[in-house]
Amino acid sequence: MKTIDSIPTSKMQRASKLVTTGAKIGVNYLKYYGDKITKTEDEAKARLNENNAEDIYDGLKQLKGSALKVAQMLSMEKSILPKAYVEKFSLSQFSVPPLSPPLVLKTFKKYFGKNPNEIYDKFDSVSVNAASIGQVHKAEKDGKKMAVKIQYPGVAQSISSDLSLVKPIAIKMFNIRGKDSDKYFKEVENKLVEETNYILEIEQSQAIVEACKHIPNLKFPEYYPELSSDRIITMDWMNGVHLSQFSSDDQEVSTKLGQSLWDFYMFQIHNLKKVHADPHPGNFLISPENELIVIDFGCMKTIPNDFYFPYFELAKKENISNPAYFEEKLFELEILRADDSKEELDFFRAMFHEMLSLFTEPFNNENFDFSDEVFFGKISDLGAKYAKSTELKNMNGNRGSKHFIYINRTFFGLYNLMHDLKAKNVKINNFKSL
């Protein structure tokens, strides 16, 4: 894979890169208008989406950092984005061009004050895995194989300016209006700032490992604070394949892994009120012994009680079926607003009733089959329905508590991972007995 010798770090350099990307998109639209003469609308639009996804991803992967992280987050919203964007943006989860070896060594010395060969017995300057905020290298010390995660230069300093560059795109994509919409962007910014603080990540990692080590068939690396800094993390090297690359003909194995994943998330949410809010396949490995390995705790979301209780009250079928109680909880969760028109109240009440009735199905069963294509087909169809809704586009999309951003991301990601594993007969309330 081609490596990168430098990353644009100044606001001007990064803005210039996005302007260049914008120019390419302009050319793609000219091609689109030409294609409409000789092709059907669907064919022309498909080509436009493919070209735009390619050019946007190429620009973001050179910027790395929070701009690329936003693409990664969007790739999990499979029912919102066209397929071409989902496929291209999902590469940001664990497949982007790494830093070149000379830049790696320069960056390591800057962050640690020493060269890698002064710290480890062996250090491979060629990355084995590059993502949005950092890349991973193999190392050895005292006979132990280690993984060393190094943050890209300038990532922490460019978060605010990066988000201001992508903010107009997000506002248009999600139809966000109103002066209080900044709370959503501030929530994302605060989480991204946390993700660049590797000392905090080590503390969070060690706390979660200690709290969740009792869950069956779950493994975690050990972390080494003395070999880490605010931009470098050293942990055990874990052998396994990414969850998205794992396949098994043994249904018992698939269900066992799915149960561990489900129990891990439910225990965090209901017992710790703090959850691993970055559930994409690059953060999970399957060991040779068919155990689930969790390797990244940079993005942890605390769930406050004033959000937790109404959110999970609406996971109960009897509450969704109670119109007065249902509406009360929608107001508590800021889905319905005091300044809504009657038209908006009626529309969003019906929309969220339809969505929650479907999305909470697993919680209203003793066991659930996450390999069920019908269930996931319904979720996809519902997402497509509202993505195309002209009525929704004419309304204020500024909906819900800021906590929805990462909690919804957690559940969408978890459902997709469970589906990837083809986990059947998963015990839904198993966490209570752990």
C-alpha positions in Angstrom: 0.0 0.0 0.0 1.2 3.5 -0.8 2.4 5.4 2.3 2.1 9.1 3.2 5.2 11.3 3.8 3.3 14.2 5.3 -0.2 15.2 6.5 -1.7 18.7 6.0 -1.8 20.1 9.6 -2.6 23.8 9.3 -6.2 25.0 8.8 -5.2 26.6 5.5 -3.6 23.4 4.2 -6.6 21.2 5.2 -9.2 23.7 3.8 -7.3 23.8 0.5 -7.5 20.0 0.3 -11.2 20.1 0.7 -11.5 22.9 -1.9 -9.7 20.6 -4.3 -12.1 17.8 -3.5 -15.0 20.2 -4.0 -13.7 21.0 -7.5 -13.6 17.3 -8.4 -17.2 16.9 -7.2 -18.1 19.8 -9.5 -16.6 18.0 -12.5 -18.6 14.8 -11.5 -21.8 16.8 -11.6 -21.0 17.9 -15.2 -20.5 14.3 -16.1 -23.8 13.4 -14.4 -25.7 15.9 -16.6 -24.0 14.5 -19.7 -24.8 10.9 -18.6 -28.5 11.8 -18.2 -28.7 12.3 -22.0 -27.5 8.8 -22.8 -28.4 6.8 -19.6 -31.4 6.4 -17.3 -31.6 8.6 -14.2 -30.8 5.7 -11.9 -27.7 4.8 -13.9 -26.5 8.4 -14.0 -27.1 8.9 -10.3 -25.3 5.6 -9.5 -22.2 6.8 -11.4 -22.4 10.2 -9.7 -22.5 8.6 -6.3 -19.5 6.3 -7.1 -17.4 9.2 -8.4 -18.3 11.5 -5.5 -17.7 8.8 -2.9 -14.3 8.0 -4.5 -13.2 11.7 -4.6 -14.5 12.6 -1.1 -12.8 9.5 0.5 -9.5 10.2 -1.4 -9.5 13.7 0.0 -10.4 12.7 3.6 -7.9 9.8 3.8 -5.1 12.2 3.1 -6.3 14.6 5.8 -6.9 11.7 8.3 -8.1 12.8 11.7 -11.6 14.0 12.6 -12.6 14.6 8.9 -11.9 10.9 8.2 -13.5 9.9 11.5 -16.8 11.6 10.5 -16.7 9.5 7.2 -16.3 6.4 9.4 -19.3 7.4 11.5 -21.4 8.0 8.4 -20.4 4.6 6.9 -22.3 3.0 9.8 -25.5 4.8 8.8 -26.2 2.3 6.1 -29.9 3.3 5.7 -29.0 7.0 5.2 -26.1 7.1 2.7 -26.2 5.7 -0.9 -24.4 2.3 -1.1 -21.4 3.8 -2.9 -20.6 6.1 0.1 -21.1 3.3 2.6 -18.7 1.0 0.8 -16.0 3.6 0.3 -16.3 5.3 3.7 -16.2 2.0 5.5 -12.6 1.6 4.3 -11.8 4.3 6.9 -12.4 1.7 9.7 -9.2 -0.1 9.2 -7.8 0.4 5.7 -6.2 3.8 4.9 -2.7 4.7 3.6 -0.2 4.6 6.5 2.5 7.1 7.4 5.9 6.3 5.8 8.5 4.7 8.0 10.7 7.9 8.2 7.6 9.9 9.3 6.7 7.2 11.8 10.1 7.4 13.5 10.0 11.2 13.5 6.5 11.2 15.0 7.4 8.6 17.6 10.5 10.6 18.8 8.4 13.8 19.0 5.7 12.1 21.1 8.0 10.0 23.3 11.3 11.8 23.4 13.1 8.6 22.3 13.4 6.5 19.2 11.5 3.2 19.2 14.7 1.1 19.3 15.6 2.7 22.6 12.3 1.4 24.1 11.5 -1.9 22.5 13.7 -4.9 21.6 12.1 -4.9 18.1 10.0 -2.3 16.4 8.5 -2.6 12.9 8.3 0.9 11.3 5.9 -0.4 8.7 2.3 -0.1 9.9 0.1 -3.2 10.1 -3.1 -1.2 10.4 -3.9 2.4 9.6 -7.2 4.1 10.6 -8.6 7.6 11.0 -6.8 8.9 14.1 -3.7 6.6 14.4 -1.9 3.6 13.1 -0.6 0.4 14.7 2.9 -1.2 14.6 4.2 -4.5 15.8 6.9 -4.5 18.5 8.6 -6.8 21.0 9.9 -6.3 24.5 11.1 -8.9 27.0 9.8 -11.7 24.9 6.3 -10.2 24.7 4.7 -9.3 21.3 3.1 -5.8 21.5 1.0 -3.5 19.4 2.0 0.2 19.4 -0.6 2.7 18.3 0.8 6.1 17.2 -1.4 9.1 16.6 -1.1 11.0 13.4 0.6 14.4 13.6 -1.7 17.4 14.0 -4.9 15.4 14.5 -5.6 16.7 18.0 -5.0 20.3 17.0 -7.2 20.2 13.9 -10.4 18.8 15.3 -12.3 22.1 15.7 -11.3 23.4 12.3 -12.0 20.1 10.6 -15.5 19.9 12.0 -16.2 23.5 10.9 -15.3 22.4 7.4 -17.6 19.3 7.4 -20.4 21.0 9.4 -22.2 22.5 6.3 -22.3 19.0 4.7 -23.7 17.4 7.8 -26.3 20.2 8.2 -27.5 19.7 4.7 -27.4 15.9 4.9 -29.5 15.7 8.1 -31.6 18.8 7.5 -30.5 20.3 10.9 -31.9 23.8 11.6 -32.1 26.1 14.6 -29.7 28.0 16.8 -29.4 25.1 19.3 -28.1 22.7 16.7 -24.5 23.4 17.8 -25.0 21.0 20.7 -24.7 18.1 18.3 -21.5 19.3 16.8 -20.1 20.1 20.3 -20.9 16.6 21.4 -19.0 15.1 18.4 -16.1 17.6 19.0 -15.8 16.7 22.7 -15.7 13.0 21.9 -13.1 13.4 19.2 -10.9 15.4 21.6 -11.2 12.6 24.1 -10.3 10.1 21.4 -7.0 11.9 20.8 -6.1 11.7 24.5 -4.3 8.4 24.7 -3.7 8.6 28.5 -7.5 8.8 29.0 -7.9 5.9 26.6 -5.5 3.7 28.7 -7.4 4.6 31.9 -10.8 3.8 30.2 -9.4 0.6 28.7 -8.1 -0.7 32.0 -11.3 0.2 33.8 -13.5 -1.6 31.2 -11.2 -4.7 31.2 -11.5 -4.9 35.0 -15.3 -4.5 35.0 -16.0 -6.9 32.1 -13.4 -9.6 32.5 -16.0 -11.9 34.0 -18.1 -12.1 30.7 -17.6 -15.5 29.0 -15.6 -15.8 25.8 -14.4 -12.2 25.9 -10.7 -11.2 25.8 -8.8 -7.9 26.1 -5.2 -6.9 25.7 -3.1 -5.7 28.6 -2.1 -2.1 28.5 1.3 -0.6 29.4 1.1 3.0 30.7 4.9 3.1 31.2 5.4 2.5 27.5 2.7 5.0 26.5 2.1 8.7 26.3 -0.7 11.1 25.4 -0.1 10.2 21.7 1.2 6.6 21.9 -0.4 3.5 23.4 1.5 0.2 23.9 -0.6 -2.9 24.5 -0.4 -6.7 24.0 -0.5 -7.9 20.4 -3.7 -9.9 20.0 -3.9 -12.6 17.3 -7.2 -12.8 15.4 -9.1 -11.7 12.3 -11.3 -8.6 12.1 -14.9 -9.4 12.9 -16.0 -8.4 9.3 -13.5 -10.9 7.9 -14.6 -13.8 10.1 -16.9 -16.5 8.9 -17.9 -19.8 10.4 -20.0 -22.7 9.3 -20.5 -23.6 12.9 -23.7 -21.9 14.1 -22.8 -22.7 17.7 -19.6 -20.7 17.4 -21.4 -17.7 15.7 -24.1 -17.7 18.4 -21.5 -18.0 21.2 -19.6 -14.9 19.8 -22.8 -13.0 19.3 -23.9 -13.7 22.9 -20.5 -12.4 24.2 -20.8 -9.3 22.1 -24.4 -8.7 23.3 -23.6 -9.4 26.9 -20.6 -7.1 26.8 -22.7 -4.2 25.5 -25.7 -4.8 27.8 -23.5 -5.0 30.9 -21.8 -1.7 30.0 -25.1 0.1 29.3 -27.2 -1.2 32.2 -24.5 -1.8 34.9 -21.8 0.7 34.1 -23.9 3.4 32.4 -20.9 3.9 30.2 -20.4 2.2 26.8 -17.9 1.5 24.1 -19.5 3.8 21.5 -17.4 2.9 18.4 -18.7 -0.6 17.5 -17.2 -1.0 14.0 -15.6 -4.3 12.8 -12.0 -2.9 13.1 -12.3 -2.7 16.9 -13.1 -6.4 17.3 -11.1 -9.5 16.5 -12.0 -13.2 16.6 -9.2 -15.3 18.2 -8.0 -18.7 16.9 -9.9 -20.1 19.9 -13.1 -18.4 18.7 -13.2 -15.8 21.5 -14.2 -12.2 21.0 -11.3 -9.7 21.4 -12.0 -5.9 22.0 -9.1 -3.7 21.2 -10.0 0.0 21.3 -11.6 2.1 24.0 -10.9 5.6 22.7 -14.6 6.4 22.3 -16.5 5.8 25.6 -19.9 7.4 26.1 -21.3 8.1 29.6 -25.1 7.6 29.7 -26.7 10.1 32.2 -29.8 8.9 34.1 -32.1 11.6 32.7 -31.4 10.1 29.2 -31.0 6.4 30.2 -34.4 6.0 31.9 -36.7 7.5 29.2 -34.6 5.9 26.4 -35.0 2.4 27.7 -38.6 3.0 28.8 -39.3 3.3 25.1 -37.8 -0.1 24.5 -40.8 -1.7 26.2 -43.7 -2.7 23.9 -46.4 -1.7 26.4 -45.0 1.9 26.6 -44.8 2.3 22.8 -48.4 1.2 22.7 -49.5 3.8 25.3 -50.0 7.1 23.3 -49.9 9.5 26.3 -46.9 7.9 27.9 -45.1 7.5 24.6 -45.5 11.2 23.8 -44.4 12.2 27.3 -41.1 10.3 26.8 -40.6 11.8 23.3 -40.7 15.2 24.9 -38.3 14.1 27.7 -35.9 12.9 25.0 -36.3 16.2 23.0 -37.6 14.3 20.0 -40.8 16.4 20.3 -40.2 20.1 21.0 -42.4 22.8 22.6 -42.0 25.0 19.5 -43.2 22.3 17.1 -46.2 22.9 14.9 -49.1 20.5 15.0 -47.9 19.1 11.6 -44.4 18.5 13.1 -45.8 16.9 16.3 -48.1 14.6 14.3 -45.3 13.7 11.8 -42.5 12.9 14.3 -44.8 11.1 16.7 -45.8 8.8 13.9 -42.3 8.5 12.6 -40.7 7.5 15.9 -43.6 5.2 16.8 -42.9 3.3 13.5 -39.1 3.3 14.0 -39.1 2.3 17.7 -41.8 -0.4 17.1 -39.3 -2.1 14.7 -36.0 -1.2 16.2 -36.8 -2.4 19.7 -38.1 -5.9 18.6 -35.0 -7.7 20.0 -35.7 -6.2 23.5 -39.2 -7.6 23.5 -38.1 -11.2 22.9 -36.5 -13.7 25.3 -34.2 -14.8 22.5 -33.5 -13.1 19.1 -32.2 -14.2 15.7 -29.8 -11.5 14.5 -29.2 -13.4 11.2 -32.9 -12.7 10.3 -32.7 -11.0 6.8 -36.4 -10.0 7.1 -35.8 -7.9 10.2 -32.7 -6.1 8.8 -34.5 -5.7 5.5 -37.3 -3.8 7.3 -34.8 -1.6 9.0 -33.1 -0.8 5.7 -36.5 -0.1 4.0 -37.6 2.2 6.8 -34.3 4.1 6.6 -34.7 4.4 2.8 -38.4 5.6 3.3 -37.5 8.5 5.5 -34.3 9.3 3.6 -36.5 9.9 0.5 -39.3 11.6 2.4 -40.0 15.1 1.0 -42.2 15.8 4.0 -39.3 15.2 6.3 -37.0 17.4 4.2 -39.4 20.3 4.8 -39.3 19.9 8.5 -36.7 20.8 11.1 -34.4 17.8 11.4 -33.0 19.1 14.7 -34.4 16.3 16.8 -33.5 14.6 20.1 -31.0 14.9 22.9 -27.4 15.3 22.0 -26.9 11.8 23.7 -28.7 10.2 20.8 -25.7 10.7 18.5 -23.4 8.2 20.2 -26.1 5.9 21.7 -27.9 5.4 18.4 -24.5 4.9 16.8 -23.7 2.3 19.4 -27.0 0.4 18.7 -26.8 0.6 14.9 -23.2 -0.6 15.1 -24.0 -3.4 17.5 -27.0 -4.7 15.4 -24.8 -4.7 12.3 -22.0 -6.6 14.1 -24.5 -9.1 15.4 -25.9 -9.5 11.9 -22.4 -10.0 10.5 -21.8 -12.7 13.0 -25.1 -14.4 12.0 -25.8 -14.9 15.7 -29.1 -16.8 16.3 -31.0 -17.6 19.5 -29.2 -14.8 21.5 -30.5 -14.4 25.1 -31.5 -10.8 25.3 -31.6 -10.3 29.1 -28.6 -12.5 29.8 -26.6 -9.6 31.3 -28.7 -9.6 34.5 -27.2 -13.0 35.5 -23.6 -12.1 34.7 
